[in-house]
Amino acid sequence: MANAPTHTPEHAPSYYAASTNMALSFPALTSEECADVCIVGGGFTGLNTAIELAQRGFSVVLLEACQVGWGASGRNGGQLIRGVGHDLEQFESIIGAEGVRELKLMGLEAVQIVRRRIEQFNIDCDLTWGYCDLANKPAHLEAFREDMAELRGLGYQAEMKIIEPDQMHSVVGSDVYVGGMTDMGSGHLHPLNLALGEARAAQSLGVRVYEQSAVTAIDYGPQVTVHTASGRVRAGQLVIGCNAYLRELQPQLSGKVLPAGSYVIATEPLSEEQARRLIPQNMALCDQRVALDYYRLSRDRRLLFGGACHYSGRDPQDIAAYMRPKMLRVFPQLADVKIDYQWGGMIGIGANRLPQIGKLPGQANVFFAQAYSGHGVNATHLAAQLLTEAISGQASRGFELFSQVPHMTFPGGKQFRSQLLALGMLWHRIKEVF
């Protein structure tokens, strides 16, 4: 099957899967369905596009190869952080200075889209406000000062604060950082519970959701036919939202996104005092290195510590053994704390780190969104809104801006693409030293 999973169709053995707050399942597709729109992919992109379309009166069928939230949407670090893309000024020659400014504003609005979705459908997903960017060297702290000034210039209203070196223990119980910037307009949540809540919301709006329904082939044309092993869907329009798990279902898109492995461990529950000493303000935190560390506390006071990027497509044999030294470099006081959960997954990375949102070349009725480069919790929700605006014929400046930016196809096939990106990331790591 073109987009069948290479691993178990059940959820990864994560802390999230062990702490879901609802039992939700959907049947496999075993017949022929007709709809205005067929969506391939049951992660944040597909679920939220389905919600937005259904709210506008479209009939929607959503196909998921495994279970809703099975991919990055249900196993990521759970950090809800402002912004989309990296170094947006690189696109000024294509979309102009005003276009770059609009992308930055959309990156702020994206967080609010998530907040409104949670509020509208009363989704219990541990949403907690508060985030801190961590400076690994003085140059990062100076960049934070510039970031804060720019955000204020964009009209960002959330409380922000520069954390000087001697104040770092007010946000993190570690001695490895030289400063930070807090942002109360970003935060963290339980991503799988969010995905499940959105799936329930989509179902309540009439969306027909099918799990264990990997797409085997797509017939393009004025009417699209999407085939699975035991059924098919005929639709006027198609949305492809598979991101890192697209594989070769649509080669024009899969060549532009590279799956990269990211990994998370969760400790045993900590005491109140241990948790308070580690992260006094219960924020999500992330450093500035290429192979970044990101971490936060769960509702039951576990430390969820993630990071590392692998481009080989092979997970470490023992994720806990791989990630534990990274955690102890930051928090050596956790040397005697047990690891209860370990898991990994694939994020989709594009060459220029800007989410890829647009229409499939040569197909006026096929839309896609992918390559969120590690910022998918908010960017997926923004993409869903932009896709829906385009599908419904609503003039969408945002969709046009994203569509104008070209995206390089990684050369040389899957294995060679991975090797090239690994070399590129090694170069960036070397630059970090200087």
C-alpha positions in Angstrom: 0.0 0.0 0.0 1.3 3.4 -1.0 0.9 5.1 2.4 0.6 2.1 4.7 2.5 2.4 8.0 5.9 0.7 8.3 5.2 0.1 12.0 2.2 -1.1 14.1 -1.1 0.5 13.2 -1.7 1.2 16.9 -0.5 4.4 18.6 3.2 4.6 19.6 3.8 3.4 23.2 3.9 7.0 24.5 2.8 8.8 27.6 0.1 10.4 25.5 -1.4 7.0 24.4 -1.3 5.9 28.1 -3.1 9.0 29.3 -5.9 9.6 26.7 -9.1 10.9 28.2 -11.5 9.3 25.8 -12.0 6.1 23.9 -12.6 6.9 20.3 -12.5 4.6 17.2 -13.8 4.7 13.7 -14.5 1.9 11.2 -12.5 1.1 8.2 -13.8 2.0 4.7 -15.5 -1.0 3.2 -17.7 0.6 0.5 -17.9 3.4 -2.0 -18.5 6.9 -0.6 -19.2 10.2 -2.3 -18.4 13.6 -0.9 -17.6 17.2 -1.8 -14.1 16.8 -0.3 -12.0 13.7 0.5 -9.2 14.3 3.0 -6.2 11.9 3.3 -4.6 12.0 6.7 -6.1 12.0 10.2 -3.6 14.3 11.9 -4.1 17.9 12.8 -4.1 19.1 9.2 -6.8 16.7 8.0 -8.9 16.9 11.2 -9.0 20.7 11.2 -9.6 21.0 7.5 -12.5 18.6 7.9 -13.9 20.7 10.8 -13.6 24.0 8.9 -15.1 22.5 5.7 -18.0 20.9 7.6 -18.7 24.2 9.3 -19.1 25.8 5.9 -21.5 23.1 4.7 -19.3 20.8 2.7 -19.7 17.0 2.9 -16.4 15.5 3.9 -14.8 12.0 4.1 -11.5 11.6 6.0 -9.3 8.6 5.5 -6.6 7.7 8.0 -4.2 4.8 7.4 -3.9 3.9 11.1 -5.6 5.7 13.9 -6.6 9.4 14.3 -3.5 11.3 15.6 -1.2 8.3 14.9 1.6 10.3 13.4 3.4 13.4 14.6 0.1 15.0 15.7 -0.4 12.5 18.5 3.2 12.0 19.6 5.0 15.4 19.4 6.4 17.4 22.3 3.1 19.2 22.9 4.6 22.7 22.5 2.2 25.4 21.2 4.6 28.1 20.0 4.0 31.3 18.0 5.3 31.6 14.5 5.6 29.6 11.3 8.7 29.0 9.3 12.3 30.0 9.9 14.1 33.1 8.7 11.1 34.5 6.9 13.2 37.4 5.5 14.6 34.9 3.0 11.3 35.1 1.1 11.2 38.9 0.7 12.4 38.8 -2.9 9.4 36.5 -3.7 6.5 37.9 -1.7 7.8 41.3 -0.7 8.4 42.9 2.7 4.6 43.2 3.3 4.2 39.5 2.4 6.8 38.6 5.0 5.1 40.7 7.5 1.8 38.9 6.8 3.4 35.5 7.3 4.7 36.7 10.7 1.2 37.9 11.7 -0.3 34.6 10.6 2.3 32.8 12.8 0.8 34.7 15.8 -2.8 34.1 14.7 -2.1 30.4 14.4 -1.8 30.0 18.1 -5.2 31.7 18.5 -6.8 29.3 16.1 -5.8 26.5 18.3 -7.1 28.3 21.4 -10.4 29.0 19.8 -10.8 25.4 18.6 -10.2 24.1 22.1 -12.7 26.6 23.5 -15.4 26.0 20.9 -15.5 22.2 21.4 -14.5 22.2 25.1 -11.5 19.9 24.4 -9.7 18.7 27.6 -6.1 18.6 26.5 -4.2 20.2 29.4 -3.7 23.6 27.6 -1.2 25.6 29.8 0.1 29.0 28.9 3.8 29.9 29.2 6.9 29.2 27.1 10.5 30.1 27.3 13.2 30.3 24.6 16.5 29.3 26.1 19.8 30.9 25.1 22.8 28.5 24.7 25.2 31.4 24.1 25.1 35.3 24.5 24.4 35.8 20.9 21.1 34.0 21.3 20.1 36.3 24.2 20.8 39.4 22.0 18.7 37.9 19.3 15.8 37.5 21.8 16.0 41.2 22.5 15.6 41.9 18.8 12.8 39.3 18.6 10.9 41.0 21.4 11.1 44.4 19.8 9.9 43.0 16.5 7.0 41.2 18.1 5.9 44.3 19.8 6.1 46.1 16.5 3.8 43.5 15.0 1.3 44.3 17.8 1.8 41.1 19.8 0.0 41.6 23.1 1.2 38.6 25.1 3.4 39.2 28.1 7.1 38.7 27.3 10.2 39.1 29.4 13.9 38.8 28.9 15.4 36.5 31.5 19.0 37.6 32.3 21.7 35.0 33.2 21.3 35.5 36.9 17.5 35.0 36.7 17.5 31.7 34.9 16.5 29.6 37.9 13.2 31.5 37.9 12.3 29.5 34.8 14.5 26.4 34.7 16.5 24.5 37.3 19.5 24.1 35.1 22.9 25.8 34.8 23.5 25.3 31.1 21.8 28.4 29.7 22.9 32.0 29.6 19.5 33.7 29.3 16.0 33.3 27.9 12.8 35.0 26.8 9.5 34.1 28.2 6.2 34.3 26.2 2.8 33.9 27.9 1.1 33.8 24.5 2.6 30.3 23.8 2.4 27.2 25.9 1.9 23.5 25.9 -0.8 20.8 25.8 -1.5 17.1 25.4 -1.4 16.7 21.6 -3.2 13.3 21.3 -6.1 14.4 23.5 -6.3 17.5 21.3 -6.4 15.3 18.1 -9.0 13.0 19.6 -11.1 15.9 20.7 -10.9 17.4 17.2 -11.9 14.0 15.7 -14.9 13.9 17.9 -15.8 17.5 16.9 -15.4 16.6 13.2 -17.7 13.6 13.7 -20.3 15.8 15.4 -20.3 18.1 12.4 -21.1 15.2 10.0 -17.6 14.3 8.8 -17.3 10.6 7.9 -14.0 9.4 9.5 -12.4 6.1 8.6 -9.4 4.6 10.3 -7.3 1.6 9.2 -8.0 2.8 5.7 -4.6 3.4 3.9 -4.9 4.9 0.5 -3.5 2.6 -2.2 -4.1 4.8 -5.3 -5.6 8.1 -6.4 -7.3 8.7 -9.8 -7.0 12.4 -10.7 -9.4 14.3 -12.8 -12.5 16.7 -12.6 -13.7 14.1 -10.0 -11.1 12.4 -7.9 -11.4 8.8 -6.9 -9.4 7.7 -3.8 -8.9 3.9 -3.4 -8.2 1.9 -0.3 -7.9 -1.9 0.1 -11.6 -2.4 0.6 -13.3 0.8 -0.6 -13.1 4.0 -2.5 -14.2 7.6 -2.3 -15.4 9.8 -5.1 -15.0 13.5 -4.5 -15.0 16.8 -6.2 -11.9 18.0 -4.4 -9.0 16.3 -2.5 -6.8 17.4 0.4 -3.5 15.5 1.0 -2.3 16.0 4.6 0.1 13.1 5.3 3.2 15.2 5.9 6.2 13.0 6.9 4.1 9.8 6.4 3.2 10.5 2.8 5.8 8.1 1.4 5.3 7.6 -2.3 1.6 8.1 -2.5 2.2 11.4 -4.3 5.8 11.7 -5.6 5.5 15.4 -6.5 4.9 16.1 -2.8 7.0 13.4 -1.1 10.1 14.6 -2.8 9.8 18.0 -1.2 9.5 16.8 2.4 12.0 14.8 4.3 10.9 12.7 7.3 13.2 13.2 10.3 13.0 11.3 13.5 12.4 13.1 16.8 12.3 11.4 20.2 10.7 11.9 23.6 11.1 10.3 27.0 8.8 10.7 30.0 10.0 10.3 33.6 8.2 8.8 36.4 5.9 11.3 38.3 8.0 13.8 40.2 7.3 15.2 43.6 5.8 18.7 43.7 9.1 20.1 45.0 11.1 18.3 42.3 8.8 19.6 39.6 8.9 23.1 41.0 12.7 23.2 41.1 12.9 21.9 37.5 10.4 24.2 35.9 9.2 26.7 38.5 6.5 28.4 36.2 5.4 25.2 34.5 6.4 26.5 31.1 7.4 24.7 27.9 11.0 25.3 27.1 13.2 24.9 24.1 16.9 25.7 23.4 18.4 27.2 20.2 20.7 24.4 19.0 20.1 22.7 15.6 19.6 19.4 17.4 17.5 21.1 20.0 16.2 20.0 23.4 12.6 20.7 24.2 10.8 19.8 27.4 8.0 20.5 29.8 6.0 19.0 32.6 2.9 16.9 32.2 -0.3 17.2 34.2 0.9 14.5 36.6 4.3 16.1 36.9 6.4 13.9 34.7 9.2 15.6 32.8 8.7 15.1 29.0 12.1 15.6 27.4 12.5 15.5 23.7 14.9 16.3 20.9 17.5 14.9 18.5 16.9 14.6 14.8 17.7 11.5 12.8 17.5 11.5 9.0 18.3 7.8 8.4 14.7 6.6 8.9 15.9 4.2 11.6 15.0 4.8 15.3 17.6 4.3 18.0 17.4 0.7 19.3 16.9 2.1 22.9 15.4 5.6 22.8 15.6 6.0 26.6 19.3 5.1 26.6 19.8 7.6 23.7 17.8 10.4 25.2 18.7 10.0 28.9 22.2 11.5 28.7 20.8 14.5 26.9 18.3 15.0 29.8 21.0 14.6 32.4 23.2 17.2 30.7 20.4 19.7 31.4 19.2 18.2 34.6 21.9 16.2 36.4 19.7 16.1 39.5 17.5 13.5 37.8 20.2 10.8 37.7 18.1 8.5 40.0 14.7 9.2 38.3 13.2 6.4 36.3 12.1 6.7 32.7 8.5 5.3 32.3 7.9 6.0 28.6 10.0 6.3 25.4 8.8 6.9 21.9 9.7 8.5 18.6 8.1 9.7 15.4 8.7 11.5 12.1 8.4 15.2 11.5 8.4 16.6 8.0 11.1 19.0 7.0 11.3 21.1 3.8 14.5 22.6 2.4 13.6 26.2 3.3 11.7 25.3 6.6 8.5 27.1 5.5 5.3 25.1 5.6 4.2 23.9 2.1 0.6 24.9 1.4 -0.9 25.0 -2.1 -2.5 23.1 -5.0 -0.9 20.1 -6.7 0.6 21.3 -10.0 -1.6 20.5 -12.9 -4.6 19.6 -10.6 -7.0 22.4 -9.9 -9.0 20.4 -7.3 -6.1 18.8 -5.3 -4.8 20.7 -2.3 -2.0 19.9 0.2 -0.2 21.0 3.3 3.0 19.6 4.8 6.6 20.2 6.0 5.9 22.0 9.3 9.5 21.5 10.4 8.8 20.9 14.0 6.2 23.6 14.5 3.2 21.7 13.5 0.8 22.1 16.4 -0.1 25.7 15.4 1.0 25.6 11.7 -1.4 22.7 10.9 -4.3 24.6 12.3 -3.4 27.7 10.2 -3.0 25.5 7.1 -6.4 24.0 7.6 -8.0 27.5 7.7 -6.1 28.5 4.5 -7.0 25.3 2.7 -10.6 25.7 3.6 -10.7 29.3 2.4 -9.2 28.2 -1.0 -11.5 25.2 -1.4 -14.6 27.3 -0.6 -13.6 29.9 -3.2 -12.9 32.6 -0.6 -10.1 35.0 -1.5 -7.3 34.0 0.7 -4.2 36.3 0.8 -2.5 33.8 3.1 -3.0 30.8 0.8 -1.6 32.9 -2.1 1.4 33.9 -0.1 2.3 30.3 0.8 1.6 29.1 -2.7 4.0 31.6 -4.3 7.0 30.3 -2.4 8.8 27.6 -4.4 10.0 24.5 -2.7 13.0 22.5 -3.7 12.7 18.8 -4.5 15.4 16.9 -2.6 17.6 15.2 -5.2 18.5 11.6 -5.5 15.7 9.6 -4.0 14.8 8.9 -0.4 18.1 7.5 0.9 20.3 10.1 -0.9 18.0 12.9 0.3 18.5 11.8 3.9 22.2 11.7 3.5 22.3 15.2 2.0 20.2 16.6 4.8 22.3 14.9 7.5 25.4 16.5 6.0 23.6 19.9 5.9 22.6 19.6 9.6 26.2 18.6 10.5 27.4 21.8 8.9 25.0 23.8 11.0 26.1 22.0 14.1 29.7 22.9 13.4 28.8 26.5 12.9 27.1 26.5 16.3 30.5 26.1 17.9 31.8 29.3 16.5 
